[in-house]
Amino acid sequence: MKLAFAGMGVMGFPMAGHLARAGHDVVVFNRSPEKARRWVETYGGRPAASVAEAAREAEVFLLCVGADDDVRAVVGEALPALPAGAVVVDHTTTSAVVARDMAELAAAGGRAFVDAPVSGGQAGAENGQLTIMCGAEPATFERVKPVLEVYAKALRLMGAVGSGQLTKMVNQICIAGLVQGLAEALHFTKRAGLDPQAVYEAISKGAAQSWQMDNRWKTMSEGKFDFGFAVDWMRKDLGLVLDEAARNGATLDVTRLVDGFYGEVQALGGRRWDTSSLVARLEKP
């Protein structure tokens, strides 16, 4: 298929690469042209000088950018240039509100929209093992499914547009509480004079086991946070969660508390640290 991909960040760069390697005709755009040029050097394809140029012949226009305003800007520029009947797939984590707004805008011009936030982080993107939660009309989802399956470990239609973003919010609620629990458990482990590795080996095959424990316990115990999903981005996501909770009436006491803890990590200089850095606020002098 003729595809366009906007946003050559740590997620978009490898995701677009999987599409090129799968045989699709891929045009890429990035606000910093150097990243687009580097992508072309790595995977082939073509760079575009603007969003509109990237969109001009695309059957599916994909994007993975920063936040709501970025999505509004990119989609707003892409839609007038896209061929009639094209589909926009947004992998950015945004509010459900912006997803619905973009869907209405796309429909008014004879195009379709899918909100498709992802989970799995940089490693999942590089390995083509992402979990993708989609909101779309069923027929639209079926059209883009073969494209998304290229870098998906799990792919599911959750409901109408906005449902993908709402599901991603559930994902972030789960992670926030879990990582805080791990941070406190590790802090307790050290204060109790236990060996963190021995504790991990003792409990990681039982009911306490989780992806976060398997992939973050060791680095948390060593105070290593210069990788992974940045605290700044997690706070952005939790802000979306708390805004949505204010609309739907959900009570999220722990999520709100952990969001505040991430604020303390930011104050420690950890804006770009991995989300597992919650333990740093407990270990500070």
C-alpha positions as CSV (number, residue, x, y, z in Angstrom):
1,M,0.0,0.0,0.0
2,K,1.0,3.6,-0.3
3,L,1.6,4.8,3.2
4,A,2.7,8.0,4.9
5,F,4.1,8.2,8.4
6,A,4.6,11.4,10.4
7,G,6.8,11.5,13.5
8,M,10.2,9.8,13.4
9,G,10.7,9.7,17.2
10,V,11.7,6.6,19.2
11,M,8.4,4.9,18.4
12,G,7.6,6.2,14.9
13,F,11.1,5.6,13.4
14,P,11.1,1.8,13.9
15,M,7.3,1.4,13.3
16,A,7.6,3.0,9.9
17,G,10.7,0.8,9.3
18,H,8.7,-2.3,9.8
19,L,6.2,-1.1,7.2
20,A,8.9,-0.5,4.7
21,R,10.5,-3.9,5.3
22,A,7.0,-5.4,4.8
23,G,7.0,-4.1,1.3
24,H,4.8,-1.0,1.6
25,D,5.6,2.2,-0.3
26,V,6.4,4.5,2.7
27,V,6.8,8.3,2.7
28,V,8.0,9.8,6.0
29,F,7.8,13.3,7.5
30,N,9.4,14.8,10.6
31,R,9.5,18.3,11.8
32,S,13.3,17.9,12.1
33,P,14.2,16.9,8.5
34,E,17.4,15.2,9.6
35,K,15.4,12.4,11.3
36,A,13.5,11.7,8.1
37,R,16.7,11.7,6.1
38,R,18.2,9.2,8.5
39,W,15.2,7.0,8.3
40,V,15.4,6.9,4.5
41,E,19.1,6.0,4.7
42,T,18.1,3.1,7.0
43,Y,15.0,1.8,5.3
44,G,14.7,3.3,1.9
45,G,11.4,5.0,1.0
46,R,11.1,8.8,0.6
47,P,11.2,11.8,2.8
48,A,8.6,14.6,2.5
49,A,9.2,18.3,3.0
50,S,5.8,18.8,4.6
51,V,2.8,16.9,6.0
52,A,0.8,17.8,2.9
53,E,3.5,16.4,0.6
54,A,3.6,13.2,2.6
55,A,-0.1,12.8,2.5
56,R,-0.7,13.5,-1.2
57,E,-0.8,9.9,-2.4
58,A,-1.3,8.0,0.8
59,E,-4.0,5.4,1.2
60,V,-3.2,5.3,4.9
61,F,-1.6,8.2,6.8
62,L,-0.1,7.3,10.1
63,L,1.2,9.5,12.8
64,C,2.9,9.2,16.2
65,V,3.6,12.7,17.6
66,G,3.6,14.4,21.0
67,A,0.2,15.5,22.3
68,D,-3.3,16.8,21.4
69,D,-2.1,20.0,19.8
70,D,0.4,18.2,17.7
71,V,-2.2,15.8,16.4
72,R,-4.6,18.6,15.6
73,A,-1.9,20.4,13.6
74,V,-0.7,17.4,11.7
75,V,-4.1,15.9,10.9
76,G,-5.4,19.4,10.0
77,E,-2.6,19.7,7.4
78,A,-2.9,16.2,6.1
79,L,-6.6,15.9,5.5
80,P,-7.0,18.4,2.6
81,A,-4.1,16.7,0.8
82,L,-5.2,13.1,1.3
83,P,-6.9,11.2,-1.5
84,A,-10.7,10.7,-1.0
85,G,-11.3,7.6,1.0
86,A,-7.9,7.6,2.8
87,V,-7.6,6.6,6.4
88,V,-5.7,8.5,9.1
89,V,-4.3,6.3,11.9
90,D,-3.1,8.1,15.0
91,H,-0.7,6.2,17.3
92,T,-0.2,9.2,19.6
93,T,-1.6,8.9,23.1
94,T,-4.1,11.7,23.3
95,S,-7.4,12.6,24.9
96,A,-10.5,10.8,23.6
97,V,-11.9,14.3,22.8
98,V,-9.3,15.0,20.2
99,A,-9.8,11.6,18.7
100,R,-13.5,12.2,18.2
101,D,-12.8,15.7,16.9
102,M,-10.4,14.4,14.3
103,A,-12.8,11.7,13.3
104,E,-15.5,14.3,12.6
105,L,-13.1,16.4,10.7
106,A,-12.0,13.4,8.6
107,A,-15.5,12.3,7.9
108,A,-16.5,15.8,6.7
109,G,-13.9,15.5,4.0
110,G,-14.7,11.9,2.9
111,R,-11.8,10.3,4.9
112,A,-11.8,8.1,8.0
113,F,-10.0,8.1,11.3
114,V,-8.7,5.5,13.7
115,D,-7.3,6.3,17.1
116,A,-4.7,3.6,17.8
117,P,-2.5,4.3,20.8
118,V,0.2,1.7,21.6
119,S,1.8,0.1,24.6
120,G,5.1,-1.7,24.6
121,G,7.6,1.2,24.6
122,Q,10.6,1.6,22.4
123,A,11.6,-2.1,22.7
124,G,8.1,-3.1,21.5
125,A,8.3,-0.7,18.6
126,E,11.8,-1.9,17.6
127,N,10.8,-5.6,17.8
128,G,7.4,-5.2,16.2
129,Q,5.7,-6.4,19.4
130,L,3.3,-3.6,20.3
131,T,-0.1,-3.8,21.8
132,I,-2.4,-1.6,19.8
133,M,-5.9,-0.5,21.1
134,C,-8.1,0.9,18.4
135,G,-11.2,3.0,18.1
136,A,-12.9,3.1,14.7
137,E,-15.8,2.0,12.6
138,P,-15.4,-1.8,12.1
139,A,-15.0,-1.5,8.3
140,T,-12.3,1.1,8.7
141,F,-10.5,-1.1,11.2
142,E,-10.5,-4.0,8.8
143,R,-9.0,-1.8,6.1
144,V,-6.0,-0.9,8.2
145,K,-5.6,-4.1,10.2
146,P,-3.1,-5.7,7.7
147,V,-1.0,-2.5,8.1
148,L,-1.0,-2.4,11.9
149,E,-0.4,-6.2,12.2
150,V,3.1,-5.6,10.8
151,Y,4.3,-4.2,14.2
152,A,1.6,-5.6,16.5
153,K,1.8,-8.4,19.1
154,A,-1.8,-7.7,20.0
155,L,-4.3,-5.7,18.0
156,R,-7.9,-5.1,19.0
157,L,-10.8,-2.9,18.1
158,M,-12.2,-1.6,21.3
159,G,-15.3,0.3,19.9
160,A,-16.1,3.6,18.3
161,V,-13.5,6.3,17.8
162,G,-12.1,7.4,21.2
163,S,-12.3,3.9,22.6
164,G,-8.6,3.2,21.8
165,Q,-7.5,6.2,23.8
166,L,-9.8,5.3,26.7
167,T,-8.3,1.8,26.8
168,K,-4.8,3.3,26.8
169,M,-5.8,5.3,29.8
170,V,-6.7,2.1,31.6
171,N,-3.3,0.8,30.7
172,Q,-1.6,3.8,32.2
173,I,-3.7,3.6,35.4
174,C,-2.5,0.0,35.9
175,I,1.2,0.9,35.2
176,A,1.2,3.9,37.6
177,G,-0.1,1.9,40.6
178,L,2.1,-1.1,39.8
179,V,5.3,0.9,39.5
180,Q,4.6,2.7,42.7
181,G,4.1,-0.7,44.4
182,L,7.4,-1.9,43.0
183,A,9.1,1.2,44.2
184,E,7.8,0.8,47.8
185,A,8.6,-2.9,47.7
186,L,12.2,-2.3,46.7
187,H,12.6,0.5,49.2
188,F,11.3,-1.8,51.9
189,T,13.7,-4.6,50.7
190,K,16.7,-2.4,51.1
191,R,15.6,-1.0,54.5
192,A,15.0,-4.6,55.7
193,G,18.6,-5.5,54.7
194,L,17.5,-8.0,52.1
195,D,19.3,-8.8,48.9
196,P,17.2,-7.3,46.0
197,Q,18.2,-10.0,43.5
198,A,17.4,-12.7,46.0
199,V,14.0,-11.2,46.7
200,Y,13.3,-10.9,43.0
201,E,14.1,-14.6,42.5
202,A,12.0,-15.6,45.4
203,I,8.8,-13.7,44.5
204,S,8.9,-13.2,40.7
205,K,7.4,-16.6,39.8
206,G,4.4,-16.1,42.1
207,A,1.4,-13.8,42.4
208,A,3.6,-10.6,42.5
209,Q,5.1,-11.3,39.1
210,S,4.6,-8.6,36.4
211,W,6.3,-7.3,33.3
212,Q,7.4,-4.3,35.3
213,M,9.0,-6.5,37.9
214,D,10.8,-8.6,35.3
215,N,12.0,-5.7,33.3
216,R,12.6,-2.9,35.9
217,W,13.4,-4.5,39.3
218,K,17.1,-4.8,38.6
219,T,17.5,-1.4,37.1
220,M,15.5,0.2,39.9
221,S,17.6,-1.5,42.5
222,E,20.7,-0.1,40.7
223,G,19.3,3.4,40.4
224,K,19.4,3.3,36.6
225,F,16.7,5.3,34.8
226,D,18.3,6.7,31.6
227,F,16.1,4.7,29.2
228,G,12.5,3.8,28.6
229,F,9.3,5.8,28.9
230,A,10.0,9.3,30.2
231,V,8.4,10.7,33.3
232,D,7.4,13.8,31.4
233,W,5.4,11.6,29.0
234,M,3.8,9.6,31.8
235,R,2.6,12.8,33.5
236,K,1.1,13.9,30.2
237,D,-0.7,10.6,30.0
238,L,-1.9,10.7,33.6
239,G,-3.1,14.3,33.0
240,L,-5.3,12.9,30.2
241,V,-6.5,10.2,32.5
242,L,-7.4,12.6,35.3
243,D,-9.2,14.9,32.9
244,E,-11.3,12.1,31.6
245,A,-12.0,10.9,35.1
246,A,-13.3,14.4,35.9
247,R,-15.7,14.0,32.9
248,N,-16.9,10.4,33.6
249,G,-17.0,10.6,37.4
250,A,-14.3,7.8,38.0
251,T,-12.6,7.9,41.4
252,L,-8.8,7.5,40.9
253,D,-7.3,8.2,44.3
254,V,-4.1,6.2,43.7
255,T,-3.5,7.5,40.2
256,R,-3.8,11.1,41.4
257,L,-1.4,10.3,44.2
258,V,1.2,8.7,41.9
259,D,0.9,11.6,39.4
260,G,2.0,13.8,42.3
261,F,4.9,11.5,43.1
262,Y,6.0,11.8,39.5
263,G,6.0,15.6,40.0
264,E,8.5,15.0,42.8
265,V,10.7,13.0,40.5
266,Q,10.6,15.8,37.9
267,A,11.8,18.2,40.7
268,L,14.7,15.8,41.3
269,G,15.8,16.4,37.7
270,G,14.1,13.2,36.4
271,R,11.9,14.6,33.6
272,R,13.5,12.3,31.1
273,W,14.0,9.3,33.5
274,D,12.1,6.1,33.0
275,T,8.8,5.8,34.8
276,S,10.5,3.3,37.2
277,S,12.3,6.2,38.7
278,L,9.5,6.5,41.3
279,V,11.9,4.7,43.6
280,A,14.3,7.7,43.4
281,R,12.0,9.8,45.6
282,L,12.1,7.1,48.3
283,E,15.9,6.7,48.1
284,K,16.8,10.4,48.1
285,P,19.1,11.5,51.0
